[in-house]
Amino acid sequence: MTQHWIKGLCLSLVLLIGISSQTQAQKVKLSKKALNERITKLEQENEQLKTELAQMKSAMGQLEQIIKKLPTQGISNLKTPGKIPSPNEASKHNSPITTMKFEATEHDFGKIKHGDAVSHVFKFTNNGKFPLKITNAKGSCGCTVPQWPKEAIAPGAQGEIKVTFNSKGKSNQQAKSVTLTANTNPANTRLIIRAFVEK
């Protein structure tokens, strides 16, 4: 009786071990299958990333070609993050850069009487390759008023800047300036007038 019981117990253990081994094998098989599926999925995602990267490189190449076709003047300022060109810089880059040469950038009226309004004409030449556009001319005070050509000056052509100084309320030695803004480099050109106001 005892022997039969022992044999039954052994048989049960053998069955349990077999079932356990079979379960473990199934688990390993399932784990291997899941791993293969994961690997396949990662490979697909990798291919997708490669495709997206190639598309991004292509877009960057097209953008570089567009940038190369833009005017070179002012591009450095636009590329700099957070930097906004000043009004003078912006006006300078609206037209191709040229140069202008003045016969003289300073004039001395000498001695004048108090209350006199005197004028001087500054002559210049556009000695660049592009039309010269003077976009603004500003005196250093209300007593100094400039007049400048509003039309573009052709290459090789001459132009004039008339500056009038009103000595009312002034005395002794005076020095005033007029700042021109144009499509030149630098964008600003300064003209100086001087006078000694006698009372």
PyMOL commands that set and color helices and strands:
alter all, ss='L'
color gray80, all
select helices_A, chain A and resi 2-69+75-79+87-92
alter helices_A, ss='H'
color red, helices_A
select strands_A, chain A and resi 100-102+106-113+117-126+134-139+144-147+158-166+172-182+188-198
alter strands_A, ss='S'
color yellow, strands_A
deselect
rebuild
show_as cartoon
